Amino acid sequence: MSPCPSEAALSAVSVFDSGTANIHVESTNELAYTPLPLSILANLAQACQDVKARLTAEINAIEAQTPAVLAKPECKPNTAVGKLIALLSEKTLPEKVEKLAGLNKSEEERLRTLTSDLAADPIRLARQLKLQVAHLKAAIVRLEQLSVVTTEETQVMLGEAHKRLTVAKAAAAAASANLFSGEPLPDIGSDVWKALWQAARTYSIEVAYPTRTFPVTGPEARCVLCQQPLSEEASRRLGSFEEFVKNESERQEQEATEAYNDALESVRSKAFPLKDLPAFIAMLRDGLGREELAAAIRREVLLLNFRLRNIIRNHQLAPAPGLAAAVLPSTDALRILLAEIENRAAVLESEADSPARAALIGERDELTDRRWLGLILDDVLAQINRLRKIAEIRKASKATTTNKITTESARVAEALVTNRLRSRFAIEVDKLGIAGLAIELQQTRTSAGVPFFQVRFINKPAEPIGKILSEGEHRCVALAAFLAELSTVDAQSGIVFDDPVSSLDHLHRDKVASRLAEASRARQVIVFTHDIAFLLLLDEAHRSAKGGPVAPVAYRLISRGADNAGYCHSDPPSTVMPLDKVIDGMRKHLTNVRIHSDRGDQEKWHREVKSFQEQLRSAWERAAEEVVGPVVRRLQRKVDTTGLIKLTVLTESDCHKLRDAFGRCSGLLHSQPSEINPKLPTPDDIQREIEGLDQWLADIRARQEKAT
């Protein structure tokens, strides 16, 4: 099933988030919107790169035709043939190759003679002897370790370790019997039970409850083995099991088990591997001619291995049975043989360095490589032709360089983009209230016809700006660069902001809110934020922005469920919903629920009345906040003295109306004695309260609008 095609118009939407903020501030950044002249140059540069890529692919295809015999030549690197192959190029003359390839009859005879004379290669023989030396050294170490470990002391040591383990297990079993004698199933604390408990622990920690401490108990917990909910008794039992596993006797048993297993494994590892014995005996008997020594070593290894096996099998018995007579391995004889072989290898290596032998070897290698070249002459000549084609293609590829295009692009960018972009960046910096940072947008380079820009300090352009700015300043600088870049295109496409202000920044919220409200006059602006204070400032800035009609605003609340995210609600939280929408919502809800009063369902109507009175009281509080909002508003860090005149329209009657209405709303919210049984308000009473709030707010708004 093919995926749905994306909407082409969405590519015009610009997005600002934390990732793009870091790019705008800390990285060189190319323009998202490129003027036509720059676009032409960029396309030309891309065409050059495409041609270069095709030429490179053609070169790679020709190089892939190189035969393996030339890719990994068998010739020696220091012979004439080896040097020719290593330096093979398009300039190599075929006549030179043909002259060097092949041997005549006398040269063939000379090569046979040299090969026969040098057949007994001292270096090769020395290598063989060194390999035998390595085998002998390893065998001596093995025999000595086996001799040391097959003693009565080893048997006693293992027996004591096993005895300590038995005592620790008995203590743990006794503790288990005392703790769990009343449990419904037997053998709590046994090895089988511990394996089950450890499996349950692993599943709980790694899969079922990775963020909680094992064992997980409580109302919502389930048994990790049977998946059933845990009762109180089951939770208690799990806790007691875990305490048992962690107690001192269990810890001592675990330590004794580890100590015993480590000791036993250490002893087992000292056995001479029987799979290696035949090859070693064959080397002594056939390769070195030491038949008697080979037979002795074989007998000693078998006896010592048998003695070690008895120690491992019988150390648990009390008393431990006696061991067979000890055997001393023939390591001294092996060391004498080792010294002889090492001396032979040293002598052979010194003979190989004689000048006369080296000259003969060099002559043989020259003739061997020439004969090899004669066999592959056609491949070498074909390779020369391939190298000539590659040289011609590389010469053509040099014409695809983009240096001149880049230079012209830089000149055009300076004229069409750079000055405009830098000027707009300065304007955006001023609007966001960070002009004091002394920063600017600089063109750093042009690559393949595309100009790149970066934010830098004016006085110290080399300093890393991302590490110096605070989090709030960092986000504002990124926002300024983002908005400045948008100015390079005339289209007014939509923009999306994901957390445009830092949650740690309270100094720039109002400036950012004002700038986004200004942007919404000319284009669609979508803002994702979890900052309620910023949302209130954004709403206020939008309603008070000058320079054109107020754009319509749509609020959406996106919430997260237990397992999924992205639940979208058409209304924002009531604490930030515009007061007019709150009042209108109460009207609609009253229409839907007044049927409870009409039917005489007092219990349901009582719940609705309490809900309405809570909403009305909260709405009156917000209305009071809005009335004094021209001067002071919560979540705002300044007092606006220019709005003080708007408070002069308030009258004593306004205050009394608010106080009386607020008092009526509080009546039913307080607990009343059952004997009083106050009469519930009717739907018409609630309607009058809603309309009274709406009229009070509209009247004061009208008067404040006229106050100047």
C-alpha positions as CSV (number, residue, x, y, z in Angstrom):
1,M,0.0,0.0,0.0
2,S,1.6,3.2,-1.1
3,P,1.7,6.2,1.3
4,C,-0.6,9.1,0.7
5,P,1.1,11.9,-1.3
6,S,2.0,15.0,0.6
7,E,0.3,18.3,0.0
8,A,2.7,20.5,-2.1
9,A,1.3,23.7,-0.4
10,L,2.6,22.5,2.9
11,S,6.2,22.9,1.8
12,A,5.6,26.7,1.9
13,V,4.9,26.6,5.7
14,S,7.8,27.6,7.9
15,V,8.4,26.0,11.3
16,F,10.3,27.3,14.3
17,D,11.2,25.0,17.1
18,S,14.2,24.1,19.4
19,G,16.0,22.3,16.6
20,T,15.8,25.2,14.1
21,A,16.6,27.7,16.9
22,N,20.0,26.0,17.4
23,I,20.7,26.0,13.7
24,H,19.8,29.8,13.4
25,V,22.1,30.7,16.3
26,E,25.0,28.3,16.3
27,S,25.4,27.1,12.7
28,T,26.0,28.5,9.3
29,N,22.6,28.5,7.6
30,E,21.5,28.8,4.0
31,L,18.5,30.8,3.0
32,A,15.2,28.9,2.8
33,Y,13.9,31.4,0.2
34,T,16.3,32.3,-2.7
35,P,15.8,35.2,-5.1
36,L,15.6,34.2,-8.8
37,P,19.2,35.3,-9.8
38,L,20.6,33.3,-6.9
39,S,18.4,30.4,-7.7
40,I,19.7,30.3,-11.3
41,L,23.3,30.4,-10.1
42,A,22.5,27.7,-7.5
43,N,20.9,25.5,-10.2
44,L,23.9,26.1,-12.4
45,A,26.2,25.0,-9.6
46,Q,24.0,21.9,-9.0
47,A,24.2,21.1,-12.7
48,C,28.0,21.2,-12.5
49,Q,27.9,19.0,-9.5
50,D,25.6,16.6,-11.3
51,V,27.9,16.4,-14.3
52,K,30.8,15.9,-12.0
53,A,29.0,13.1,-10.2
54,R,28.2,11.3,-13.6
55,L,31.9,11.6,-14.6
56,T,33.0,10.3,-11.3
57,A,30.5,7.4,-11.7
58,E,32.0,6.7,-15.1
59,I,35.5,6.7,-13.6
60,N,34.4,4.3,-10.9
61,A,32.9,2.0,-13.5
62,I,36.1,1.9,-15.5
63,E,38.2,1.3,-12.3
64,A,35.9,-1.6,-11.4
65,Q,37.1,-3.3,-14.6
66,T,40.6,-3.7,-13.2
67,P,41.3,-7.4,-13.1
68,A,42.0,-9.0,-9.7
69,V,45.5,-10.0,-10.8
70,L,46.4,-6.3,-11.1
71,A,44.4,-5.1,-8.1
72,K,46.4,-7.5,-5.9
73,P,49.6,-8.3,-7.9
74,E,51.7,-11.3,-7.0
75,C,55.0,-9.6,-7.9
76,K,57.6,-8.5,-5.4
77,P,57.5,-4.7,-4.8
78,N,61.2,-4.1,-5.3
79,T,61.6,-5.9,-8.6
80,A,61.5,-4.0,-11.9
81,V,58.2,-5.6,-12.7
82,G,56.9,-4.7,-9.2
83,K,57.9,-1.0,-9.6
84,L,56.3,-0.9,-13.1
85,I,53.0,-2.3,-11.9
86,A,53.0,0.1,-8.9
87,L,53.6,3.1,-11.1
88,L,51.3,2.0,-13.9
89,S,49.6,5.1,-15.5
90,E,48.2,6.5,-18.7
91,K,51.8,7.6,-19.5
92,T,53.3,4.1,-19.4
93,L,54.6,3.0,-22.8
94,P,53.4,-0.4,-24.0
95,E,56.8,-1.0,-25.6
96,K,58.4,-0.9,-22.2
97,V,56.0,-3.4,-20.8
98,E,56.4,-5.8,-23.7
99,K,60.1,-5.6,-23.5
100,L,60.1,-6.6,-19.8
101,A,57.4,-9.3,-20.1
102,G,58.4,-13.0,-20.5
103,L,61.7,-15.0,-20.4
104,N,63.8,-16.5,-23.2
105,K,65.1,-20.1,-23.0
106,S,68.3,-19.3,-21.2
107,E,66.5,-17.2,-18.6
108,E,64.0,-20.0,-18.0
109,E,66.9,-22.4,-17.3
110,R,68.5,-19.9,-15.0
111,L,65.2,-19.5,-13.0
112,R,64.9,-23.3,-12.6
113,T,68.5,-23.5,-11.3
114,L,68.0,-20.7,-8.8
115,T,64.7,-22.1,-7.5
116,S,66.4,-25.5,-6.9
117,D,69.4,-23.9,-5.1
118,L,67.2,-21.8,-2.9
119,A,64.5,-24.4,-2.1
120,A,65.9,-24.9,1.4
121,D,64.8,-21.4,2.5
122,P,66.4,-20.7,5.8
123,I,63.8,-18.1,6.7
124,R,61.0,-20.5,6.1
125,L,62.7,-23.2,8.1
126,A,63.4,-20.7,10.9
127,R,59.7,-19.8,11.0
128,Q,58.8,-23.5,11.3
129,L,61.3,-23.9,14.2
130,K,59.9,-20.8,15.9
131,L,56.4,-22.3,15.7
132,Q,57.7,-25.4,17.3
133,V,59.3,-23.2,20.0
134,A,55.9,-21.6,20.7
135,H,54.2,-25.1,21.1
136,L,56.9,-26.3,23.4
137,K,56.7,-23.2,25.7
138,A,52.9,-23.6,25.9
139,A,53.2,-27.3,26.7
140,I,55.8,-26.6,29.5
141,V,53.5,-24.0,31.1
142,R,50.5,-26.5,30.9
143,L,52.5,-29.3,32.4
144,E,53.8,-27.2,35.3
145,Q,50.3,-25.9,36.1
146,L,48.9,-29.4,36.0
147,S,51.7,-30.7,38.3
148,V,51.1,-27.9,40.8
149,V,47.3,-28.4,40.9
150,T,47.3,-32.2,41.3
151,T,48.3,-32.1,44.9
152,E,46.6,-33.1,48.1
153,E,46.5,-29.4,49.1
154,T,44.2,-28.8,46.2
155,Q,41.9,-31.6,47.3
156,V,41.8,-30.2,50.8
157,M,41.2,-26.7,49.6
158,L,38.2,-27.8,47.5
159,G,36.9,-29.9,50.3
160,E,36.9,-27.0,52.7
161,A,35.2,-24.7,50.1
162,H,32.5,-27.3,49.6
163,K,32.1,-27.7,53.4
164,R,31.6,-23.9,53.8
165,L,29.0,-24.0,51.0
166,T,27.2,-26.9,52.7
167,V,27.1,-25.0,56.0
168,A,25.8,-21.8,54.3
169,K,23.1,-23.7,52.5
170,A,22.0,-25.4,55.7
171,A,21.8,-22.0,57.4
172,A,19.8,-20.5,54.6
173,A,17.4,-23.6,54.5
174,A,16.9,-23.3,58.3
175,A,16.1,-19.6,57.9
176,S,13.7,-20.4,55.1
177,A,12.0,-23.1,57.2
178,N,11.6,-20.7,60.1
179,L,10.2,-17.9,58.0
180,F,8.0,-19.9,55.7
181,S,6.8,-22.9,57.6
182,G,3.2,-21.7,57.3
183,E,3.3,-21.1,53.6
184,P,1.0,-23.3,51.4
185,L,3.8,-24.7,49.2
186,P,7.0,-26.5,50.4
187,D,10.7,-25.8,49.7
188,I,10.6,-22.0,49.9
189,G,14.2,-21.0,49.6
190,S,15.4,-24.1,47.7
191,D,17.6,-23.8,44.6
192,V,14.6,-24.5,42.3
193,W,12.5,-21.8,44.1
194,K,15.4,-19.3,43.9
195,A,15.7,-19.8,40.1
196,L,12.0,-19.1,39.8
197,W,12.3,-16.0,42.0
198,Q,15.3,-14.7,40.0
199,A,13.3,-15.2,36.8
200,A,10.4,-13.2,38.2
201,R,12.8,-10.4,39.4
202,T,14.4,-10.2,35.9
203,Y,11.0,-10.0,34.1
204,S,9.7,-7.4,36.5
205,I,12.8,-5.1,36.3
206,E,13.3,-5.4,32.5
207,V,9.8,-5.8,31.1
208,A,6.8,-5.5,33.4
209,Y,7.8,-2.7,35.8
210,P,11.2,-1.3,34.7
211,T,10.8,2.0,36.7
212,R,9.7,0.4,40.0
213,T,11.5,-1.5,42.7
214,F,11.0,-5.3,42.8
215,P,8.7,-6.7,44.1
216,V,6.0,-4.3,42.9
217,T,2.9,-4.4,45.2
218,G,-0.1,-2.2,45.7
219,P,-3.7,-1.9,44.4
220,E,-2.7,-1.8,40.7
221,A,0.1,-4.4,40.8
222,R,-0.1,-7.9,39.3
223,C,1.8,-11.0,39.8
224,V,4.6,-11.2,37.2
225,L,4.1,-14.9,36.8
226,C,0.4,-15.5,36.8
227,Q,-0.6,-11.9,35.7
228,Q,-3.4,-11.9,38.4
229,P,-4.0,-8.9,40.6
230,L,-2.2,-9.1,43.9
231,S,-4.2,-9.4,47.1
232,E,-3.0,-7.9,50.4
233,E,-1.8,-11.3,51.5
234,A,0.0,-12.0,48.3
235,S,1.7,-8.6,48.5
236,R,2.9,-9.4,52.0
237,R,4.2,-12.7,51.0
238,L,6.2,-11.2,48.1
239,G,7.7,-8.7,50.5
240,S,8.7,-11.5,52.9
241,F,10.2,-13.5,50.1
242,E,12.4,-10.6,49.0
243,E,13.5,-9.9,52.5
244,F,14.5,-13.6,52.8
245,V,16.5,-13.4,49.6
246,K,18.4,-10.3,50.8
247,N,19.0,-11.5,54.4
248,E,22.5,-12.4,55.8
249,S,22.2,-16.1,55.6
250,E,21.2,-16.0,52.0
251,R,24.0,-13.6,51.2
252,Q,26.5,-15.9,52.9
253,E,25.2,-18.8,50.9
254,Q,25.6,-16.8,47.7
255,E,29.2,-15.8,48.6
256,A,30.1,-19.4,49.5
257,T,28.6,-20.7,46.2
258,E,30.6,-18.2,44.2
259,A,33.8,-18.9,46.1
260,Y,33.4,-22.7,45.6
261,N,32.5,-22.4,41.9
262,D,35.5,-20.1,41.3
263,A,37.9,-22.5,43.0
264,L,36.5,-25.5,41.2
265,E,36.7,-23.7,37.8
266,S,40.2,-22.6,38.5
267,V,41.3,-26.2,39.2
268,R,39.4,-27.6,36.1
269,S,41.1,-25.1,33.8
270,K,44.6,-26.5,34.7
271,A,43.9,-29.8,32.9
272,F,46.0,-30.5,29.8
273,P,43.6,-30.4,26.8
274,L,43.4,-33.9,25.4
275,K,42.4,-32.6,22.0
276,D,45.8,-30.9,21.7
277,L,47.8,-33.9,23.0
278,P,48.0,-36.0,19.7
279,A,49.4,-33.0,17.7
280,F,51.9,-32.2,20.4
281,I,53.1,-35.8,20.7
282,A,53.3,-36.1,16.9
283,M,55.5,-32.9,16.8
284,L,57.9,-34.4,19.4
285,R,58.0,-37.9,17.7
286,D,57.9,-37.1,14.0
287,G,58.9,-33.4,13.7
288,L,61.7,-33.4,16.2
289,G,62.6,-37.1,16.3
290,R,62.2,-37.4,20.1
291,E,60.3,-40.7,20.3
292,E,61.1,-41.6,23.9
293,L,60.4,-38.1,25.2
294,A,57.1,-38.1,23.3
295,A,56.0,-41.4,24.9
296,A,57.0,-40.2,28.4
297,I,55.1,-36.9,28.0
298,R,52.0,-38.8,26.8
299,R,52.1,-41.1,29.8
300,E,52.7,-38.2,32.3
301,V,49.8,-36.1,30.9
302,L,47.4,-39.0,31.1
303,L,48.3,-39.8,34.7
304,L,48.2,-36.2,35.8
305,N,44.9,-35.6,34.1
306,F,43.5,-38.8,35.8
307,R,44.8,-37.6,39.2
308,L,43.1,-34.2,38.6
309,R,39.8,-35.9,37.7
310,N,39.9,-37.9,41.0
311,I,40.5,-34.7,43.0
312,I,37.5,-33.0,41.3
313,R,35.2,-36.0,41.7
314,N,36.1,-37.0,45.3
315,H,36.9,-33.7,47.2
316,Q,33.3,-33.6,48.5
317,L,33.7,-37.0,50.3
318,A,34.6,-37.1,54.0
319,P,37.2,-38.3,54.6
320,A,38.6,-37.8,51.1
321,P,40.1,-40.9,49.6
322,G,43.9,-41.1,48.9
323,L,45.4,-40.1,45.6
324,A,47.5,-42.2,43.3
325,A,51.3,-41.6,43.4
326,A,52.3,-38.2,42.1
327,V,54.1,-37.9,38.8
328,L,56.8,-35.4,38.0
329,P,56.5,-34.2,34.3
330,S,59.6,-34.2,32.1
331,T,59.7,-30.4,31.9
332,D,63.5,-30.3,32.2
333,A,63.9,-32.4,29.1
334,L,61.5,-30.2,27.3
335,R,63.5,-27.1,28.3
336,I,66.7,-28.6,26.9
337,L,65.0,-29.4,23.7
338,L,63.5,-25.9,23.6
339,A,67.0,-24.3,23.9
340,E,68.4,-26.5,21.1
341,I,65.6,-25.5,18.7
342,E,65.9,-21.8,19.6
343,N,69.7,-22.0,18.7
344,R,68.9,-23.6,15.3
345,A,66.4,-20.9,14.4
346,A,68.9,-18.1,15.3
347,V,71.6,-19.7,13.1
348,L,69.3,-20.0,10.2
349,E,68.2,-16.4,10.5
350,S,71.8,-15.2,10.4
351,E,72.6,-17.2,7.2
352,A,69.7,-15.6,5.5
353,D,71.2,-12.2,5.8
354,S,74.4,-13.0,3.8
355,P,75.0,-10.7,0.8
356,A,75.6,-13.6,-1.7
357,R,72.3,-15.3,-0.8
358,A,70.4,-12.0,-0.9
359,A,71.8,-11.4,-4.5
360,L,70.6,-14.9,-5.6
361,I,67.2,-14.3,-4.1
362,G,66.9,-11.0,-5.9
363,E,67.8,-12.5,-9.2
364,R,65.3,-15.3,-8.8
365,D,62.5,-12.8,-7.9
366,E,63.3,-10.6,-10.9
367,L,63.0,-13.6,-13.3
368,T,59.9,-14.9,-11.5
369,D,58.1,-11.6,-11.8
370,R,59.0,-11.2,-15.5
371,R,57.6,-14.6,-16.3
372,W,54.4,-13.6,-14.3
373,L,54.2,-10.4,-16.4
374,G,54.4,-12.4,-19.6
375,L,51.3,-14.4,-18.5
376,I,49.2,-11.2,-17.9
377,L,50.6,-9.0,-20.6
378,D,47.2,-8.5,-22.3
379,D,45.6,-7.5,-19.0
380,V,48.4,-4.9,-18.4
381,L,48.1,-3.3,-21.9
382,A,44.3,-3.2,-21.5
383,Q,44.7,-1.5,-18.1
384,I,46.9,1.2,-19.7
385,N,44.1,2.0,-22.1
386,R,41.6,2.2,-19.2
387,L,43.9,4.6,-17.4
388,R,44.1,6.8,-20.4
389,K,40.3,7.0,-20.6
390,I,40.2,7.9,-16.9
391,A,42.8,10.7,-17.4
392,E,40.6,12.2,-20.2
393,I,37.5,12.1,-18.0
394,R,39.3,13.7,-15.1
395,K,40.5,16.5,-17.3
396,A,36.9,17.1,-18.4
397,S,35.8,16.9,-14.8
398,K,37.9,19.9,-13.9
399,A,35.6,22.1,-16.0
400,T,32.8,21.4,-13.6
401,T,34.3,23.3,-10.6
402,T,32.0,25.9,-9.2
403,N,34.5,28.5,-8.0
404,K,33.5,31.1,-10.5
405,I,29.8,30.4,-9.9
406,T,30.4,30.8,-6.1
407,T,32.2,34.1,-6.6
408,E,29.3,35.5,-8.8
409,S,26.8,34.2,-6.3
410,A,28.5,36.0,-3.5
411,R,28.4,39.2,-5.5
412,V,24.7,38.8,-6.3
413,A,23.9,37.8,-2.7
414,E,25.5,40.9,-1.4
415,A,23.4,43.1,-3.8
416,L,20.1,41.3,-3.4
417,V,20.1,39.5,-0.1
418,T,22.8,40.3,2.4
419,N,22.1,43.9,3.0
420,R,18.3,43.4,3.1
421,L,18.7,40.4,5.4
422,R,21.1,42.1,7.8
423,S,18.9,45.2,8.0
424,R,15.8,43.1,8.7
425,F,17.6,41.1,11.3
426,A,18.6,44.4,13.1
427,I,14.9,45.4,13.0
428,E,13.8,42.1,14.5
429,V,16.4,42.3,17.2
430,D,15.1,45.7,18.2
431,K,11.5,44.5,18.2
432,L,12.4,41.6,20.5
433,G,14.2,43.9,22.9
434,I,17.7,42.4,22.6
435,A,19.4,45.2,20.7
436,G,21.8,45.5,23.6
437,L,23.5,42.2,22.7
438,A,25.5,43.8,19.9
439,I,24.9,41.0,17.4
440,E,24.5,40.9,13.7
441,L,23.8,38.5,10.8
442,Q,27.0,38.0,8.7
443,Q,27.5,36.2,5.4
444,T,30.2,33.7,6.2
445,R,30.7,31.9,2.9
446,T,29.1,30.9,-0.4
447,S,29.1,27.2,-1.5
448,A,28.0,26.0,-4.9
449,G,26.2,29.2,-5.6
450,V,24.4,29.2,-2.2
451,P,25.2,32.0,0.4
452,F,25.5,30.9,4.0
453,F,24.8,33.2,7.0
454,Q,25.6,33.1,10.7
455,V,24.7,35.2,13.8
456,R,27.9,36.7,15.4
457,F,28.9,39.3,17.9
458,I,29.8,42.6,16.3
459,N,32.9,43.2,18.3
460,K,34.0,39.5,18.8
461,P,32.9,37.5,15.8
462,A,35.0,34.5,16.7
463,E,33.3,33.9,20.0
464,P,30.8,31.0,20.1
465,I,27.6,32.9,20.5
466,G,25.5,29.8,21.5
467,K,27.6,29.3,24.6
468,I,27.5,32.9,25.8
469,L,23.8,33.8,25.4
470,S,21.3,32.9,28.1
471,E,18.6,30.5,27.2
472,G,16.0,33.3,26.8
473,E,18.4,35.4,24.7
474,H,19.3,32.4,22.6
475,R,15.7,31.8,21.7
476,C,15.1,35.5,20.9
477,V,18.1,35.7,18.7
478,A,17.0,32.5,16.9
479,L,13.5,34.0,16.5
480,A,15.0,37.2,15.0
481,A,17.0,35.3,12.5
482,F,14.0,33.2,11.6
483,L,11.7,36.2,11.0
484,A,14.5,38.1,9.1
485,E,14.9,35.1,6.8
486,L,11.1,35.2,6.1
487,S,11.5,38.8,4.9
488,T,13.5,37.6,1.9
489,V,10.4,36.2,0.2
490,D,7.3,38.2,-0.7
491,A,4.8,35.3,-0.2
492,Q,2.9,35.4,3.1
493,S,2.8,31.7,3.9
494,G,1.8,30.3,7.3
495,I,4.4,29.9,10.1
496,V,4.3,27.5,13.0
497,F,6.0,28.2,16.3
498,D,6.7,25.4,18.8
499,D,7.5,26.9,22.2
500,P,8.8,30.3,20.8
501,V,9.9,31.4,24.3
502,S,12.0,29.5,26.8
503,S,10.2,28.3,29.9
504,L,13.1,29.8,31.9
505,D,12.7,33.2,30.3
506,H,10.4,35.8,31.9
507,L,12.1,38.9,30.5
508,H,11.2,38.6,26.8
509,R,7.7,37.0,26.9
510,D,5.9,40.3,26.2
511,K,8.2,41.3,23.3
512,V,7.9,37.9,21.7
513,A,4.1,37.9,22.2
514,S,3.8,41.4,20.6
515,R,6.0,40.3,17.6
516,L,3.9,37.2,16.9
517,A,0.7,39.2,17.2
518,E,2.1,41.7,14.7
519,A,3.0,38.8,12.3
520,S,-0.5,37.5,12.5
521,R,-1.8,40.7,10.8
522,A,-0.2,39.5,7.5
523,R,-0.1,35.7,7.7
524,Q,-1.5,32.7,9.5
525,V,0.4,32.1,12.7
526,I,0.2,28.8,14.6
527,V,1.7,28.7,18.1
528,F,2.2,25.6,20.3
529,T,2.9,26.4,23.9
530,H,2.5,25.0,27.4
531,D,3.3,28.4,29.0
532,I,-0.1,29.8,30.2
533,A,1.5,33.2,31.1
534,F,2.8,33.5,27.5
535,L,-0.6,32.5,26.1
536,L,-2.3,35.3,28.1
537,L,0.3,37.8,27.0
538,L,-0.2,36.6,23.4
539,D,-3.9,37.0,23.6
540,E,-3.6,40.5,25.1
541,A,-1.0,41.5,22.5
542,H,-3.2,40.3,19.7
543,R,-6.3,42.2,20.9
544,S,-4.3,45.4,21.5
545,A,-2.1,45.3,18.4
546,K,-2.3,48.2,16.0
547,G,-2.0,48.5,12.3
548,G,-5.0,46.7,10.9
549,P,-8.1,44.6,11.7
550,V,-7.7,42.0,14.4
551,A,-7.3,38.6,12.9
552,P,-9.6,35.8,14.1
553,V,-8.2,33.6,16.8
554,A,-8.8,29.8,17.3
555,Y,-7.8,28.0,20.5
556,R,-7.1,24.3,20.6
557,L,-6.2,22.3,23.7
558,I,-4.1,19.2,22.9
559,S,-3.9,16.7,25.8
560,R,-2.3,13.4,26.5
561,G,-4.1,10.2,27.6
562,A,-2.8,7.2,29.5
563,D,-1.4,5.6,26.4
564,N,-1.7,8.1,23.6
565,A,-1.2,11.7,22.9
566,G,-2.8,14.2,20.5
567,Y,-6.4,14.5,21.9
568,C,-7.6,17.8,20.4
569,H,-10.3,20.0,22.1
570,S,-11.8,23.0,20.4
571,D,-11.7,25.2,23.6
572,P,-8.7,26.2,25.7
573,P,-8.6,25.7,29.5
574,S,-11.3,27.8,31.1
575,T,-8.6,29.8,33.0
576,V,-7.4,31.3,29.7
577,M,-10.6,31.1,27.6
578,P,-11.8,34.6,26.6
579,L,-14.4,35.8,29.1
580,D,-17.0,36.4,26.4
581,K,-16.7,32.7,25.4
582,V,-17.0,31.6,29.0
583,I,-20.2,33.6,29.4
584,D,-21.6,32.2,26.1
585,G,-20.7,28.7,27.2
586,M,-22.6,29.1,30.4
587,R,-25.7,30.3,28.4
588,K,-25.5,27.2,26.2
589,H,-25.0,24.8,29.1
590,L,-27.9,26.4,31.0
591,T,-30.2,25.7,28.0
592,N,-29.1,22.0,28.0
593,V,-29.5,21.3,31.7
594,R,-32.6,23.4,32.8
595,I,-34.7,20.3,32.1
596,H,-33.5,18.9,35.4
597,S,-35.2,21.8,37.2
598,D,-38.3,21.5,35.0
599,R,-38.7,17.8,35.9
600,G,-38.1,18.4,39.6
601,D,-34.9,16.3,39.7
602,Q,-33.5,18.3,42.6
603,E,-30.3,16.2,43.1
604,K,-29.1,16.8,39.5
605,W,-30.2,20.4,39.5
606,H,-28.4,21.0,42.8
607,R,-25.1,19.7,41.2
608,E,-25.6,22.0,38.2
609,V,-26.4,25.0,40.4
610,K,-23.2,24.5,42.3
611,S,-21.3,24.2,39.0
612,F,-22.8,27.4,37.7
613,Q,-22.1,29.3,40.9
614,E,-18.4,28.1,40.8
615,Q,-18.2,29.3,37.1
616,L,-19.9,32.6,37.9
617,R,-17.6,33.3,40.8
618,S,-14.5,32.5,38.7
619,A,-15.9,34.6,35.8
620,W,-16.6,37.6,38.2
621,E,-13.0,37.3,39.4
622,R,-11.7,37.4,35.8
623,A,-14.0,40.3,35.0
624,A,-12.5,42.2,37.9
625,E,-9.1,41.4,36.6
626,E,-10.0,42.6,33.1
627,V,-11.4,45.9,34.5
628,V,-8.1,46.7,36.3
629,G,-6.1,45.1,33.4
630,P,-5.2,48.5,31.8
631,V,-2.9,49.1,34.8
632,V,-1.9,45.8,36.3
633,R,-2.5,42.2,35.4
634,R,-1.4,39.0,37.0
635,L,1.5,37.1,35.4
636,Q,2.7,40.5,34.1
637,R,5.9,42.0,35.5
638,K,5.1,45.7,35.0
639,V,2.5,48.3,35.9
640,D,1.2,50.3,33.0
641,T,0.6,53.8,34.2
642,T,-0.7,54.9,30.9
643,G,-3.9,52.9,31.5
644,L,-4.6,54.5,34.9
645,I,-7.2,56.9,33.4
646,K,-9.3,53.9,32.4
647,L,-9.8,53.1,36.0
648,T,-11.5,56.5,36.6
649,V,-14.6,55.2,34.8
650,L,-15.3,52.8,37.7
651,T,-18.1,53.9,40.1
652,E,-19.2,52.9,43.5
653,S,-22.2,51.2,42.0
654,D,-20.0,49.0,39.8
655,C,-18.2,47.8,42.9
656,H,-21.4,47.1,44.8
657,K,-22.8,45.1,41.9
658,L,-19.7,43.0,41.7
659,R,-19.6,42.4,45.5
660,D,-23.3,41.5,45.6
661,A,-23.1,39.1,42.7
662,F,-20.0,37.5,44.0
663,G,-21.7,37.0,47.4
664,R,-24.7,35.4,45.7
665,C,-22.4,33.0,43.9
666,S,-20.7,32.0,47.1
667,G,-23.9,31.2,48.9
668,L,-24.4,27.6,47.9
669,L,-20.7,26.8,47.7
670,H,-20.6,26.8,51.6
671,S,-21.9,23.9,53.6
672,Q,-25.5,24.5,55.0
673,P,-27.2,22.7,57.9
674,S,-29.7,20.1,56.7
675,E,-32.5,21.8,58.7
676,I,-32.2,25.0,56.7
677,N,-32.7,23.3,53.3
678,P,-32.4,26.5,51.3
679,K,-34.4,26.8,48.1
680,L,-32.4,26.3,44.9
681,P,-32.2,29.1,42.3
682,T,-34.3,28.6,39.2
683,P,-32.9,28.5,35.7
684,D,-34.2,32.0,35.3
685,D,-32.3,33.1,38.4
686,I,-29.1,31.6,36.9
687,Q,-29.9,33.3,33.5
688,R,-30.2,36.7,35.3
689,E,-26.9,36.2,37.0
690,I,-25.2,35.4,33.7
691,E,-26.8,38.3,31.9
692,G,-26.0,40.6,34.8
693,L,-22.3,39.7,34.5
694,D,-22.3,40.2,30.7
695,Q,-24.1,43.6,31.0
696,W,-21.7,44.7,33.8
697,L,-18.6,43.8,31.8
698,A,-19.9,45.3,28.5
699,D,-20.9,48.6,30.2
700,I,-17.5,49.1,31.8
701,R,-15.7,48.0,28.6
702,A,-17.6,50.7,26.6
703,R,-16.8,53.4,29.2
704,Q,-13.1,52.4,29.3
705,E,-12.9,52.4,25.5
706,K,-14.0,56.1,25.5
707,A,-11.6,57.1,28.3
708,T,-8.4,58.7,26.9
